[in-house]
Amino acid sequence: MVVVEEEAEVVFGFSEIIQYFLPVHWHSVMTHNYQHVLALAFATEEINKDPLMNLNVTLGFNIYNSLFSATWTYLASLELLSTRDNFIPNYKCDTQNIPVAVIGGPHSDVSLTMSTILCSYKIPLIVYGNPSMANNHIQRSGFHSMFTNGDFQYKAILLLLRYFRWTWIGVISLDDETAERFVQDVAPMFSQSGICVEFIEIFPRISFSSDLDRGLAEGAETYIAVMRSTANVVVLHGEFETLMILRMLIHYSEFAETSVKTKIWIMMAEMDFTSASFQRTWDFGFMHGAISLAIHSKQPQGFQRFLQRRNPASHKEDGFIRDFWQQAFNCLFSDSEEDDTVEGACTGKEKLEALPVSVFEMSMTGHSYSVYNAVYAVAHALQTMPFSTFKHRTMMGRQKHKFAGQELYQTWPLSVCNNGCHSGYRKTKKEGKPFCCYDCFPCPDGKISNQRDMDDCSQCPEDHYPNKDRDFCIPKYISFLSYDEPLGMILAIMTIFFFFITTLVHGIFLKHGDTPVVKASNQNLTYTLLVSLLLSFLGACLFIGRPNKVTCLLRQTIFGIIFSVAVSCILAKTIVVILAFMATHPGSRMRNWVGKRLASSIVLSCSFIQTTICAVWLTNSPPFPDFDMHSRTEEIILKCNEGSVSMFYSVLGYMGFLATVSFIVAFLARKLPDSFNEVKFIIFSMLLFCSVWLCFIPTYLSTKGKDMVAVEVFSILSSSGGLLGCIFFPKCYIIVLRPELNKRGQLIRKKN
């Protein structure tokens, strides 16, 4: 403890510089912490020599030892309230030595223990270590911390873990209330940021020699459990002596050579890279790759020169320097009462700068800088006391620490429950496991994940589709039945071919219009049928090429009307043939029905019904160009939306009805005499026509995109070609190749 007293001389006190109970040198000085004393002395010397401070008092200090014990801490605190060398609490006759402030640390529980006494007497306590939470508002009012707030440290560690994507960690905490606070407050904060804690192990405090064996045994069990864990990153929540205990456990552990190198240690700012004298030769390699939060520190001018001037001969008033010197340089003074196990005599001329940094540092450490600032805080408070009432204020400056993320280029190890999900996969929680433990499943169709460890896959935009690995979206290409592609080119060539053949047949019939075969087949109906077939082949071209508003309006309606005219002509031809044979009977009245009017009436009436259906369709719900984004994964299908599906199938249904009636009528007339009989060819043509369109419907419904259009074009060409071949090729064969049969005598010849 540091006691600040007013009058001609101000005396300071200090705690926890001497003794750490280890196997050797039981009452040894912790050499690393000796710098705290020197920082205290240096700050006091600077203030006393600074004319600008104008304190009108001289600062001094006394150092009290707590021996890491609550009993000794209470005793030292009560000594401040007693007459010097006469321990009677609350009885203080030497009023010139009334303390005005105490600097305590670096142990948190020591600061808390002191506060229970000092707060009752309104003595400010300035803490240069990280204090535990005070029990009540009275204790809290007496605290003035010079140390970085623990909440800021946890947030810094959280940023570090997230930066390196270390989501599976372990925690070692001292056996105090900080472990409980971590479980209650810090662990949920880590969990909300996606960090899972595999274990929280309690690290024992080793305070007295009687506790040494038990503490080391408990610590060894903790260390073995940590080494067997799957987490590669361990947050070490301890204080300045924790690292020395950890080194002992590692040094004497059977895991020292195998497992320790697999862990990355993240240490709180309270910890210090200090060593006891007997540890100076031990390997420090396990700390390679460790990360420690640093306390904000500066190097006061003249501090290193102040350290270089220290030696046992010139600073005999320093009650710690001889013990420190022997421990730091592993030597003994000639008049020392210590045992003779240490070889070598101390000359007093040894150089502090020659010591390894784990034993003593020449630059001011973060803890020492906190002590330095604490002394100046007390001095400034004394400076202002004549002018205003002393107010308790927090001396801790909040430093905004910026992370060194852009400078970390090396490859770092992983610390996760599993190896993580690659892009293209999503996480799925494992039952009964923490949320950091999960399985990886591929993204479903249409979705991607372009980062590792995605909780869910994201949907590609409608005009994009996932690549093979499902880790990014590719723009879809627009697809339609084009003349440039092989399928469209083949259908276009077939259309031209059938159009040319139909034109040739039409020319043959026109040239031989006066021959008996042409006349017997009802010329008007034949020419009308040939023209409708020509138009149907031309109409197929409306289905090929980029759909637009005009082609979408015309393609289905023209197709339906033209095919209705063609099938109506075949129905009329069949009825006329039947009536012609019936009119040959004596006294038959059917002769009045046989003629051009009947055939024209049948064609016009049947076609009119289909035209009416198409007109209603175009009026109420006409077809229009549309984009189909979903039928094909990699394509945007440019198509004609039929507008009303029911009207589309009404057109097809009516056309099928006409074909079915024509087939039935032709089938009933199949036994008429051959010489007059065109009905057999009509039966075959209608059978082919109905077969094509019956197959069209399921095929059309089962295909997507331009394949649907290709199916319809092929159905148009095959059904039209079937009508052309079945009805007209036999007649062309007689007209062109067998002209001797194209005579009236052959037509009126009876069956034998």
Secondary structure, DSSP 8 states (H G I E B T S, - for coil): -EEEE-SSEE-----S-B----SS-TT-B-GGGHHHHHHHHHHHHHHHH-TTT--SSEE---B---TT-HHHHHHHHHHTTSBTTB--TT----GGG-EEEEEE-S-HHHHHHHHHHHGGGT--EEESS-----SSHHHHHHEEE-S--HHHHHHHHHHHHHHHT--EEEEEEESSHHHHHIIIIIHHHHHHTT-EEEEEEEE----SGGGHHHHHHHHHHHHHHHHTSS-SEEEEE--TTHHHHHHHHHHHSTTTTTTGGG-EEEE-TT------GGGTTS--GGGTT-EE--------TTHHHHHHT--TTT-TT-TTHHHHHHHHHT-B-TT--S-TTS-SB--S---GGGS-TTT--SS--HHHHHHHHHHHHHHHHHHHTTTS----------------GGG--S------SS----TTEEEEE-TTS-TT-EEEEE--TTEE--STT-SS-EE--TTEEE-TTSSSEEE-EEE---TTSHHHHHHHHHHHHHHHHHHHHHHHHHHTTTSHHHHHT-HHHHHHHHHHHHHHHHHGGGGSS---HHHHHHHHHHHHHHHHHHHHHHHHHHHHHHHHHHTTSTT-GGGGT-SHHHHHHHHHHHHHHHHHHHHHHHHHS--EEEEESSSSSSEEEEEEE-S-HHHHHHHHHHHHHHHHHHHHHHHHTTTS-GGG--HHHHHHHHHHHHHHHHHHHHHHHH--THHHHHHHHHHHHHHHHHHIIIIIHHHHIIIII-GGG-SHHHHS----
